């Protein structure tokens, strides 16, 4: 049985919401304001879902999907939406997340259309070693030889994909950096035979590739000598080369990452002492250290701490990083207190434990970066409740065509 309705809103993640006599129902492939027909598709996690049947009155922001696999591949949710409208939708998610702490003089930066494509990807592999993405809400693998949301060098790797050599691997994670690609073959079971360099393309066009194999939480090189790759980060007098390993986290869009760092630099022109929690490999704070700021960083993962300290030592920067549990029973250390600025860039679940301890950390200002509007809203409420006032906010689209957005906020003590 089909029903009709008007799409009220696009929720974070990309689903549209329609209301009927039974309450709300969610479905994909729609835009706010459209009059549609839909067919119920059952309950998932207690939420009613539906399938789109027809768009009876389309939005002016609707467009023809540029990808032939649109609707079949689960990697994108906004193939049917014009790029400027995608940016507006994602900006609205950030504004709504911050509405409880918003006031009239907040400096607001809406999301721009991304200036580059995704540089990080994880392909699932079929039994023949061919890469692809899962269909929506399933484990049906759609193999492909090109993906429109990826940077060209990653598509060149797809074009030269060594399927025979990749048999037995369950997935491959790849990240494109300034001077090369880390490609990591993931194995559920320890392989009896590993690919050798002759089986693998070691470069595409002018981009070098370092191949790795990963099993039991450890990545090992598939060929030597091991090539070291870097991410070029903006600093006042040029660029800082941040060494990135195969398991290190980097933002999925190079241009967007540079915008994030430049925004941080603009918000903190005179902060001399920086404390960076959830510091990773120093992506946000090492460019500040390169400008002469003193940095103390803390991170959950020991390997990231080692990488951040190695980069700081290599460049002679006034930055030191330490391993600490920031998610469980977080206890502030003496060196965390009284910073000119506290940077928080937590995982998707947010920084609740840290935000509850701000009365002990007492930073002069705070910059938070969230990849989930829900955790951004919760943490913003905790920060405001401890006497900080929102000064500026920015939405950043680092994953074009996806249902994700980055939320940057800058706070000062009231």
N, C-alpha and C positions, 0 to 999 in steps of 0.2 A: 504494500500500500504506500503510495506517495503522498507527501504533504507539501504545503507551500509556506514560505515565510520570508522575512526580511532579515538579513545579516546585521546584527547589532554592532558587533565589535570583532576585531581580530586579536586574539589572545597571544601572549608570549609563547613561542613555539610554532605559531602560524595557523592554528585552528580558528575557524569562525564560529561565533555563537548565535544561535537562533532560539527564540522562545516560542513554546506552544502551550497547549492546555496542561501538559504534564510537567512543564518546567523548561529547563534549557537543554539543548542538544548541540553537540559540536560536530564539525565536519571541515574537511580541507578543500582547497581549490576555490575559495570564495574571497570576496572583498566586502568590507563594511558598506552597507547601504544597498547592496544588491538584493533584488527580489528573485528567489530561487525556488526550485522544487527539489525535494530530497526524499530518500528512502531510509527508514530506520535500519541500523546496522548493529544493534545489540548494546550491551553494557561492557565497558572495559574499566576496571578499577573503580566501579561504582558510578561511572559517568556514561550518560547516553551518547552514543555516536550515530552518525548517519553517513550515507553516501550521496554525493551530489548527483542529481539526475539531469537538471537543466538550469541554465541561467536565463531567467525570464526577462529581467531588466538589468543589463550589465553596467558596471561602473565605468566611468570614463578612464579610469586607471588600468582597466583590463587590457591585456595585449596577447598576441599569439606567443605561445611558448617557444623560446629559441632552441630548445633541446628536443631531439626526437624521442628521448626517453622520459619526458615530463609526465608525471602521474604514475609511471611504472617504477622509477627509481626513487628510493627513499632519501636520497641525499639532499634534495631541494624541496622547498615548500612554496616558493614564490615565483615559479616560472611564469605564472599567468599575470604577474603584476609588473607594471612599468618600474624601472629602476628608481626614479625620483619618488614614486609612491611607496616603494619598499623602505626607503630611508625615512619617509614621514611616518610610516607605521611603526618602525623600530624606535624612532624618537618619541612617539606617543607612549610606548611601553615604559621608557625611562621616566617621562614626566609623570605618568600615573603611579609608578613605583615610589616617587618622591613627593606625592601630593600632600601627605600628612606633615611634611617638614618644609614645604615650599612657602615662600613669601615673595613680595613684589619686587625686591631688588636683587634676586638671584641672577647672576650672569649665566645665560643659557646658550649652549652650543648644540644645535641639532645635528643629527648624523648627515654626512655627505654620502653621495654615491661612491662606493669604494674605488680607489684609484688603481688597485691591482687585484689580481685573483688570489685564490688560496695557494699557499706554498706548503701546506702540510696536509697529508692524506693518509688514510688507512684503508687499503684494499683487502677484501676477503678473497681467498683463492679457491677455485674449484678443484676437483680431483685431478684435472689435467694441468694444474698450476696457472690457470688463467685468472686475471684479476677482475674484480667487479664490486658492485655495491648491492646491498640487500634491497628488495622491494619493500614498500611501506608495511610496517608491523608484521614482518615475516622473515624467514631465513631463506627465501627464494633468492638465489644469486643471479644478478643480471651482469654478465660480462660485457666489457666494452673496450674499444681501442682508443677512445678520446673522451675527455670530459671538459665541457665548456667552462666550468668554474675553476679549473686548475691552471696554474702558471704553465707557460709553453714548455719549459724544460721537463716538467713532470709528464706532459702529454708526449713529448719526444721519448721519454723512458717507456711509456705505454706502447708506443709504436715499435719499439725494439724489445718488447718484453720477452725474457727467456723462459717461456712457459715450461719446457721440458726440465730445465734446471730447477724450477720452483716446485715441482711435484713433491708432495709430502708436507709442504708448509701450509699452514692454515690461513695466514694473512701476511701482508707486507705493509709496514709503516715507512713512509718516506717524507723527508723534509728538505726543501730547497733553501739553501743559505746563500750568502753573497758569493761564495767561491766553490760551491759544490753541493752534492746531494748525498745525504745519509739514507740508505735503503736497508731496512732491517727485515729479514725473513723470520717470521714467527712460527715456531713448531710447538704443537701440543705435546708431542712425544719426542724423545731424543732421536734425531735422525740417524739412520744407519749409514747414509751417504750424504755428504754435503756438496753443494756446487763448488767448482773450482774456478779460478779466474777466467779460464778459457770458455766457461759456460755463460759468463756474464758480461754485459756491456759495461766497460769501466768509464765510459764518458758518453754524453750526447751533445752534439754540436760542440760548443766550447765549455760545457759543464762537466766536471769530473764527478764520478760516483764512487763512494766507498760503501761496499756491501758488508753486511753483518748478519749473523744468525743469532736468534734469541730463543732461549729455553730456560725454564726454572729461574726466571727473574734476572738472568744475566745475558748481556749481549757480547758476542765475541766476533772479531773480524774474520771475514772470509778470504781476505787477501792482504798481503803486506808488500811494501811498507804501508802502514796505516796513514791515510790522508786526514789531516786536520782541517776542519772547515769553520767558518766564522760568520757571524751576523754583524753587519756594519750599522752601528748606532750613532745617532747625531749628538755631537757635543759642540761647544761654542766655537772651537777652532778647527772643526773638521768632522772626523768620524773616529769612533772607538770600535776596534775589532774584538768582539766578544766570541771567544772560542765556545763552540757548541758540540757536544757529543751526541751519540745516537739515541740516548735515552733522556736527554735534557729537553725541558719544555721551552718552546718558543711560541709566540702568538702566531696564529694561522695566516696572517696577512702582513707582509713586510711594510707596505706603505702605512697601514693603519697602526702598526707598532711604532713607527717613527712619529706619527701624529700624537700617539699617547705620550711618548717620552717628551716631545716638544711642548705638549700641554702642561706636563708636570714641571718642566723648566720655567714656563711662563708663570705658573701659579706660585713658584717658589724662588723668586729672584734673589732673595737675601737670606734664606735659611742656611745656617752654617753647619748645624748638627742634625743629621737625618737618621732616624731609626726605621728600618725596612723589615716588616714582618711578612712572612710568606714570600721571601725574597727570591726564591728560585735560584737561578744562576747569576742573579744581579742585573737582570734586564732593565729594571727601572732605576736602580740606585747607582750602578757603576757609572753611567753617564754623568750623574751629579757629582760623584767622586772625582771624575776627570776634570770637573770645573773647580776643584779645590774644596768641595764640601766634605766634612768628616762623616763617615757612614758606619753604622753598626747594623748588620743584617742578621736575621734569624729565619731559619727554614727547617721544615720537617724532615726532608730527605738528605741524608749524609752525602750522597754523591753530588747533589746540587751545591751543597756547602763547599765541598772540595773544589768544584769547578769555579765557583765565584771567587774563592780565595786565590786560586791559581791565576785567574785573569787579573785580579787586583795586584798580585805580586809581580806578574809579568809587566804590567804598565806602571808599577810604582805608585799605586793609588792609595789614598788614606781611607781604606775600607777594610772591614773585618767581618766575617760571617761565621755563624755558630749554628749548630744543630739543636733544635728544641721542639718539644711537642706543643704546637699552637692550637690544637683542636680539642684536646682532652682536658686535663687538669692544668690549664695554663697558669703559670706563676711568673709574674714579671721579674726581671733581673734588675739590678741597680743601674746597669748601663742603658737600659731602655727608658729610664725616667727622665723627664724634663727636656725632651728633644724639641728643637725648633719645629720639626715636622715629623709626624708618624705616617708612614706609607703602609697601607694594607691592600694586598692583592691576593685575596684568599681563593681557594677552590670554589666550586659551584655552591657548596653548602654554606659559604659565608664565613664570617669571623665573629660569631656570637660570643665565644669565650673571651676573646680579646676585648671586644667592645664593652663587655661588662666590667672590665678592669681599668677603664680610662681614668677613673678617679685616683688610681695608683700610678698610672703612666704619665699623666699631666703634660701631654704635648701642647705646644703653642698652637699648632694647626694639624689638620689631618687630611690626607688624600686617600680615598678608597677607590678601588677598581673592582667591579663585580661583573661576572659573566651571566648572572641570573637575576632578573628583576625582582623576584620574590625575596631572595636573600638580601638584595640591595635595600628593599623596603624595610625589612626587619632590622638590619644593622643601622640604617639611617635613624630609625626610631630610638635605638639604644644610644646612639651618639648624641642625638638632640636632647635626650632625657638627662644627659650628664653635662649639659651646659654649653654645647657647641652649636653654632649657627651655620647653616648652609650658605656658602658664599657663591659657589659656582657649580655647574653641572654640565656634563657633556655626554652625548650618545655617540658611540663609534660602531660602525658596521664593519666587522672584520671577517665576516663570512657571508659574502653576497649570495642571495637566493635562499639562504637558510632562515631558520626561525630563531636565530641567536643575535644578541646585541650586547655590547660592552657599555657599562655605566660607570663614568668617572665623576666623583664628587669631591669638592674642596670645602673644608670646614675650618672655622676659627673659633676660639673660645669666646663666648659672649661676654 
